[in-house]
Amino acid sequence: MIQSVNSVPAFDNKQQYETIEAEVSAAVLEVLASGRYIGGPLVEGFEQQFAAYHSVNHCIACNSGTDALFLALRALEIGAGDEVITTPFTFVATAEVISAVGAKPIFVDIDTTTFNIDVQQVAAAVTPRTKAIIPVHLFGQPVDMTALMAIAQSHNLAVIEDCAQSTGASWGNQKVGSIGHIGCFSFYPTKNLGACGDGGAITTNDPQLAAKLRVLKEHGQKNRYYYEEIGVNSRLDALQAVILQIKLRYLDTWNSQRQAIAAYYQQFLSQIPGIIAPQELAGGVAVWNQYTIRVSSEGRNGSSTTYRDTVRSQLQERGVNTMVYYPHPLHLQPVYQNLGYQPGQLPIAEKACYEVLSLPMFPELTTQQQDQVIYALKEVRS
Ligand SMILES: *Cc1c(COP(=O)(O)O)cnc(C)c1O
């Protein structure tokens, strides 16, 4: 067994913090001294900057990406008896919120190259009960929004973009989150724009939806202490808002560092047999929240350990830490047993779950570390 002295982490946000520590700590201390911790000009300022970055009219900050998606469905009045089409290959939150509002998730298989919902299969899943589609720009790779919006328009469906992993990505000349009716963002620390805690935001150009979202995120309060509907408490703290204001200024730089790492990986990994490197879709710009390869499962011996898992542990022995996003498709999770999906029904997503491997990816990853990842993969595969 080869023991590496320096191991490469799958993710590290301490290094990034160190580069902005002076700015952030000064701003945080100012908030602490101000005594104004909830709402106020810092939160509003961040909302305005985030809206401007996306060229949209409205941004509503909230407590998390999950809340952003939940509030979006509530604002669109989606609930019991309704169906919402989404992907089975995503973080659970995307589907969880559909169930949380009382609607039914309808899972459509994914595209082999992008891991995103197969837009061509969406139309066939539409029924008279379908109200919306939630495309997820997974791993920072944009969905083909031209094709998706055309299908949505022809069936009169709302589109809620799950941009949790793709802040700064674009499709055509538009940022993701500004193309559908509503865009939902997460500021969880591992995301491209990460807070120092939880946070989320919703973008829209529709003034009525924006007004409704503001009411819903504040207990359904229309006028002070006057409530017309059941809402929630979902706020972004002033402390997080001021940190996000600072970090938003660096987002494009950090995303281009991710793009450079992806290009470097791509150049070498495409030569390794049995490794399928991710491809960027023409027409879009990906921001690589994850760099997820596929380890071909051809010649698997049918044991419960996949060949991917073997490669993963051999990389680990060489000091290269990786992650598996995601090991189980949502349509076959115990929580969705009641929906009646069978193994084999969404084969591309199911296959992805035992082939995917996310390599170390964060803006501060050095060339030496990237070389270590590539070298280890070459060695494991030879
Ligand atoms: C992170 C994530 C969410 C949820 O965001 P939180 O801020 O953690 O609630 C939703 N969808 C996707 C695809 C995510 O990656």
PDBQT file of the ligand as one rigid body, heavy atoms in Angstrom, charges set to zero:
ROOT
HETATM    1  C1  LIG A 401     -27.679  21.895  -1.546  1.00  0.00    +0.000 C 
HETATM    2  C2  LIG A 401     -28.814  21.591  -2.415  1.00  0.00    +0.000 A 
HETATM    3  C3  LIG A 401     -30.138  21.948  -2.068  1.00  0.00    +0.000 A 
HETATM    4  C4  LIG A 401     -30.524  22.432  -0.716  1.00  0.00    +0.000 C 
HETATM    5  O1  LIG A 401     -29.860  23.545  -0.252  1.00  0.00    +0.000 OA
HETATM    6  P1  LIG A 401     -29.713  23.799   1.333  1.00  0.00    +0.000 P 
HETATM    7  O2  LIG A 401     -29.215  25.201   1.426  1.00  0.00    +0.000 OA
HETATM    8  O3  LIG A 401     -28.735  22.799   1.847  1.00  0.00    +0.000 OA
HETATM    9  O4  LIG A 401     -31.049  23.641   1.938  1.00  0.00    +0.000 OA
HETATM   10  C5  LIG A 401     -31.125  21.748  -3.019  1.00  0.00    +0.000 A 
HETATM   11  N1  LIG A 401     -30.861  21.213  -4.211  1.00  0.00    +0.000 NA
HETATM   12  C6  LIG A 401     -29.611  20.837  -4.571  1.00  0.00    +0.000 A 
HETATM   13  C7  LIG A 401     -29.393  20.265  -5.938  1.00  0.00    +0.000 C 
HETATM   14  C8  LIG A 401     -28.560  20.995  -3.673  1.00  0.00    +0.000 A 
HETATM   15  O5  LIG A 401     -27.329  20.610  -4.032  1.00  0.00    +0.000 OA
ENDROOT
TORSDOF 0
